[in-house]
Amino acid sequence: MECGCPVCRTARNEHPELQSTQASIAISADGEHWFLINASPDLRQQLIATPQLHPKAGELRHSPIAGVILTNGEIDAVAGLLSMREGSPFTLYAHERVLAILKSNSIFNVLNEKNVKRQPIAVDQAFEPALSDGSPSGIEILPFEVPGKGAWYLEGKAHPAGGDTVGDTLGLRILDKASGKYLYFVAACARVTDDLKSRLQGAALVFFDGTVWRDDELISAASATRPDRAWTYFDVRRARRHREPRRPRYRAQGVFAYQQLQPRLAAWLDERKTAEQAGWHIPADGMEITL
């Protein structure tokens, strides 16, 4: 709410349809049991607005959320976990480096490990998240490394898991085992490498979190003194110029919660038109996609 850029002012005062929460998705193979990919600070608002994620009628303590898969340890990915402290069991899947961050911060102890199992995941090792009763979910998830950096709030401090940075930022390939169809979720990605382009080739659906339009966007908005690449946000303008990656569906909601970093949300801005002409789709909150 502290941002006073033209887009944010317009979203607050003139065009509330431009308002959006932070990037987070829910996936399901059966429409009844769900897994969250990251838990944004807006999670409570997102859950209230999504009937599929509401408790069953007549049950005092119930949640259709069987698990949460974290792709990084940034506040934007983990803060929403604190809204899930009401006692319903689920499994938290994350790389050991991210789990070490949670373990080092006692506030996350509100997620009692008797109810919230913490399950390590590893780069390039596929796993099938389980439902709350332990049965298979029908979803296979393959974590892989993408360019990024450790959580910014740890900058200049010793990481709880040590110095190796592998696992700080993950992308996910999410496969429906029954149909063989798959999608990709890539958040907090600093740049598109040849390896990433190769992985995404042929995918039916890609959620890609590209927060800024250009590297100097924060500086131009007078809200920072260093290039946005220091924050590991993807330069969408550069992606278009180099055609990286072409025509996936595009998750335009920024990981960093400032709408001046998201000018393509405003329908009248040239940046949005350029992104759409390049084949990107910019969804609103609550968008549903069936593979």
C-alpha positions as CSV (number, residue, x, y, z in Angstrom):
1,M,0.0,0.0,0.0
2,E,3.0,2.3,0.4
3,C,3.6,2.5,-3.4
4,G,2.4,5.7,-5.0
5,C,3.3,5.0,-8.7
6,P,0.6,5.8,-11.3
7,V,-0.3,2.1,-11.8
8,C,-0.8,1.5,-8.1
9,R,-2.8,4.6,-7.6
10,T,-5.0,3.7,-10.5
11,A,-5.5,0.2,-9.2
12,R,-6.5,1.5,-5.8
13,N,-8.7,4.4,-6.8
14,E,-10.0,4.0,-10.4
15,H,-9.6,0.5,-11.7
16,P,-9.9,-2.1,-8.9
17,E,-9.9,-4.9,-11.5
18,L,-6.1,-4.2,-11.8
19,Q,-5.6,-5.4,-8.2
20,S,-3.9,-8.8,-7.8
21,T,-2.4,-10.9,-5.1
22,Q,1.1,-12.4,-5.3
23,A,2.0,-15.4,-7.4
24,S,0.8,-18.7,-6.0
25,I,-1.1,-21.5,-7.6
26,A,-3.0,-24.6,-6.4
27,I,-2.8,-27.9,-8.4
28,S,-5.0,-31.1,-8.2
29,A,-5.3,-34.3,-10.1
30,D,-8.8,-35.1,-8.8
31,G,-10.4,-31.7,-8.0
32,E,-10.7,-32.7,-4.3
33,H,-7.2,-32.8,-2.9
34,W,-5.0,-29.8,-3.6
35,F,-1.3,-28.8,-3.3
36,L,-0.1,-25.2,-3.1
37,I,2.9,-24.1,-5.0
38,N,4.4,-21.6,-2.6
39,A,2.4,-19.8,0.2
40,S,2.3,-16.1,-0.5
41,P,1.6,-13.5,2.1
42,D,-1.8,-13.1,0.5
43,L,-2.7,-16.7,1.1
44,R,-5.6,-16.1,3.5
45,Q,-7.2,-13.8,0.9
46,Q,-6.6,-16.3,-1.8
47,L,-8.1,-19.2,0.2
48,I,-11.2,-17.2,1.0
49,A,-11.7,-16.4,-2.7
50,T,-11.3,-20.0,-3.8
51,P,-14.3,-22.3,-2.9
52,Q,-12.3,-25.4,-3.9
53,L,-9.9,-24.7,-1.0
54,H,-12.6,-24.3,1.6
55,P,-13.3,-26.8,4.4
56,K,-16.0,-29.4,3.8
57,A,-19.5,-28.3,5.0
58,G,-20.2,-29.5,8.5
59,E,-16.6,-30.2,9.4
60,L,-15.0,-28.1,12.1
61,R,-11.3,-28.8,11.2
62,H,-10.8,-29.7,7.6
63,S,-8.8,-28.6,4.6
64,P,-8.6,-29.9,1.1
65,I,-4.9,-28.8,1.0
66,A,-2.8,-31.9,1.3
67,G,0.6,-30.2,0.9
68,V,2.6,-27.1,0.0
69,I,5.6,-27.2,-2.3
70,L,8.1,-24.4,-1.8
71,T,10.4,-23.3,-4.7
72,N,12.4,-20.8,-2.6
73,G,12.8,-19.3,0.8
74,E,11.8,-15.7,0.1
75,I,9.1,-14.0,2.2
76,D,6.8,-14.0,-0.8
77,A,6.9,-17.8,-0.9
78,V,6.8,-18.7,2.8
79,A,5.0,-16.1,4.8
80,G,1.6,-17.6,4.0
81,L,2.5,-20.7,5.9
82,L,1.7,-18.8,9.1
83,S,-2.0,-18.7,7.9
84,M,-2.0,-22.5,7.9
85,R,-1.5,-23.0,11.6
86,E,-5.0,-24.1,12.6
87,G,-4.2,-27.8,13.0
88,S,-5.2,-29.5,9.8
89,P,-2.4,-31.9,8.7
90,F,-0.4,-31.3,5.5
91,T,3.1,-32.0,4.2
92,L,5.6,-29.2,3.5
93,Y,7.9,-30.1,0.6
94,A,11.1,-28.0,0.2
95,H,14.7,-28.2,-0.5
96,E,16.9,-28.7,2.6
97,R,18.2,-25.2,2.3
98,V,14.7,-23.8,2.5
99,L,13.8,-26.1,5.3
100,A,16.9,-25.0,7.2
101,I,15.6,-21.4,7.0
102,L,12.3,-22.3,8.4
103,K,13.9,-24.4,11.2
104,S,16.2,-21.5,12.2
105,N,13.2,-19.1,12.6
106,S,11.1,-20.1,15.6
107,I,8.0,-18.4,14.3
108,F,7.4,-21.3,12.0
109,N,7.2,-23.6,15.0
110,V,3.5,-22.7,15.0
111,L,3.3,-25.3,12.3
112,N,3.5,-28.2,14.7
113,E,5.5,-31.0,13.1
114,K,3.1,-33.6,14.5
115,N,0.6,-32.2,11.9
116,V,2.9,-30.6,9.4
117,K,5.5,-33.0,8.2
118,R,8.6,-31.4,6.6
119,Q,9.7,-33.4,3.6
120,P,13.1,-32.6,1.9
121,I,13.1,-32.6,-1.9
122,A,16.2,-32.7,-4.1
123,V,17.2,-31.1,-7.4
124,D,16.5,-33.4,-10.4
125,Q,14.8,-36.1,-8.2
126,A,11.1,-36.5,-9.0
127,F,8.7,-37.3,-6.2
128,E,5.0,-37.9,-5.8
129,P,3.4,-35.8,-3.0
130,A,1.0,-37.8,-0.9
131,L,-2.5,-37.1,0.2
132,S,-3.2,-36.6,3.9
133,D,-4.0,-40.3,4.4
134,G,-0.7,-41.3,2.8
135,S,-2.2,-42.4,-0.5
136,P,-0.6,-41.3,-3.8
137,S,-1.8,-38.1,-5.3
138,G,-1.4,-38.9,-9.0
139,I,1.0,-36.0,-9.4
140,E,4.7,-36.3,-10.1
141,I,6.9,-33.2,-9.4
142,L,10.4,-32.8,-10.7
143,P,12.4,-30.0,-9.0
144,F,15.2,-28.4,-11.0
145,E,17.6,-25.6,-10.4
146,V,17.0,-22.2,-12.0
147,P,19.2,-19.1,-11.8
148,G,18.5,-17.1,-8.7
149,K,19.9,-16.3,-5.3
150,G,19.3,-16.9,-1.7
151,A,16.5,-15.1,0.3
152,W,17.4,-11.4,0.3
153,Y,16.8,-11.1,4.0
154,L,19.8,-13.4,4.5
155,E,22.1,-11.2,2.4
156,G,25.3,-10.6,4.3
157,K,24.5,-13.3,6.8
158,A,25.4,-16.9,7.2
159,H,22.8,-19.2,5.6
160,P,21.4,-21.7,8.0
161,A,22.3,-24.5,5.6
162,G,25.8,-23.3,4.7
163,G,27.5,-21.8,1.7
164,D,26.3,-24.1,-1.2
165,T,23.6,-22.2,-3.1
166,V,22.2,-25.2,-5.0
167,G,18.5,-25.5,-4.1
168,D,17.9,-21.8,-3.2
169,T,15.7,-21.3,-6.3
170,L,13.8,-24.2,-7.9
171,G,11.6,-24.6,-10.9
172,L,9.0,-27.4,-11.0
173,R,7.8,-29.7,-13.7
174,I,4.3,-30.9,-12.6
175,L,3.1,-34.1,-14.3
176,D,-0.4,-35.6,-14.2
177,K,0.5,-39.3,-14.1
178,A,-2.9,-40.4,-15.5
179,S,-2.8,-38.3,-18.6
180,G,0.9,-37.8,-19.0
181,K,0.3,-34.0,-19.4
182,Y,2.6,-31.6,-17.6
183,L,3.2,-28.0,-16.8
184,Y,6.1,-25.9,-15.5
185,F,6.1,-23.4,-12.7
186,V,9.1,-21.1,-12.5
187,A,9.3,-18.3,-10.0
188,A,12.0,-15.8,-8.9
189,C,14.1,-16.7,-12.0
190,A,16.9,-14.3,-12.7
191,R,17.5,-15.2,-16.4
192,V,16.5,-17.8,-19.0
193,T,19.4,-20.2,-19.7
194,D,19.8,-22.6,-22.5
195,D,19.0,-25.4,-20.1
196,L,15.8,-23.8,-19.0
197,K,14.7,-23.1,-22.6
198,S,15.4,-26.8,-23.4
199,R,13.3,-27.9,-20.5
200,L,10.3,-25.7,-21.4
201,Q,10.3,-26.7,-25.0
202,G,7.0,-28.3,-25.9
203,A,5.3,-27.7,-22.6
204,A,1.6,-27.2,-22.8
205,L,1.6,-24.7,-20.0
206,V,4.2,-22.6,-18.3
207,F,3.7,-20.3,-15.3
208,F,6.6,-17.9,-15.4
209,D,7.0,-15.1,-12.8
210,G,8.6,-12.2,-14.6
211,T,8.4,-9.4,-12.2
212,V,10.0,-6.5,-14.0
213,W,9.8,-5.1,-17.5
214,R,13.4,-3.8,-17.5
215,D,16.4,-4.2,-15.2
216,D,16.3,-0.6,-14.0
217,E,12.6,-0.5,-13.2
218,L,13.0,-0.1,-9.4
219,I,15.6,2.6,-9.8
220,S,13.4,4.4,-12.4
221,A,10.5,4.3,-9.9
222,A,12.8,5.8,-7.2
223,S,12.3,2.9,-4.9
224,A,15.8,1.3,-5.0
225,T,19.4,2.2,-5.6
226,R,20.6,-1.0,-7.3
227,P,19.6,-2.8,-10.5
228,D,16.6,-5.2,-10.3
229,R,18.9,-8.1,-11.2
230,A,20.3,-7.9,-7.7
231,W,16.8,-8.9,-6.6
232,T,16.7,-11.8,-9.1
233,Y,13.7,-10.6,-11.1
234,F,13.4,-11.5,-14.7
235,D,13.6,-8.7,-17.4
236,V,10.5,-9.4,-19.6
237,R,11.6,-6.8,-22.2
238,R,14.8,-8.7,-22.7
239,A,13.0,-12.0,-22.9
240,R,10.9,-10.7,-25.8
241,R,13.9,-9.3,-27.6
242,H,15.6,-12.7,-27.5
243,R,12.4,-14.7,-27.8
244,E,12.9,-16.5,-24.5
245,P,10.8,-18.6,-24.0
246,R,8.2,-18.4,-26.7
247,R,4.5,-18.5,-26.2
248,P,3.9,-20.2,-22.9
249,R,1.2,-19.0,-20.6
250,Y,2.6,-16.3,-18.5
251,R,2.1,-15.7,-14.8
252,A,2.5,-12.0,-14.6
253,Q,1.8,-11.5,-10.9
254,G,5.1,-10.4,-9.4
255,V,6.9,-12.1,-6.5
256,F,7.8,-8.7,-5.2
257,A,4.7,-6.9,-4.1
258,Y,5.0,-3.6,-5.9
259,Q,2.7,-3.0,-8.8
260,Q,5.1,-0.5,-10.4
261,L,7.1,-3.6,-11.1
262,Q,4.1,-4.9,-13.0
263,P,3.1,-2.3,-15.6
264,R,1.8,-5.0,-18.0
265,L,-1.2,-5.5,-15.6
266,A,-2.6,-2.2,-16.9
267,A,-4.5,-2.9,-20.1
268,W,-3.8,0.5,-21.6
269,L,0.0,0.4,-21.2
270,D,2.2,-0.5,-24.2
271,E,4.2,-3.0,-22.1
272,R,1.1,-5.3,-21.7
273,K,0.2,-5.0,-25.3
274,T,3.8,-5.9,-26.3
275,A,3.8,-9.0,-23.9
276,E,0.4,-10.2,-25.3
277,Q,1.5,-9.7,-28.9
278,A,4.6,-11.9,-28.1
279,G,2.2,-14.7,-27.0
280,W,2.1,-14.3,-23.2
281,H,-1.2,-14.6,-21.3
282,I,-1.7,-12.4,-18.2
283,P,-4.2,-14.0,-15.9
284,A,-6.3,-12.5,-13.2
285,D,-6.7,-13.9,-9.7
286,G,-8.9,-17.0,-9.6
287,M,-8.0,-18.1,-13.2
288,E,-8.6,-21.9,-13.6
289,I,-6.7,-24.0,-16.2
290,T,-7.4,-27.7,-17.0
291,L,-4.7,-29.5,-18.9
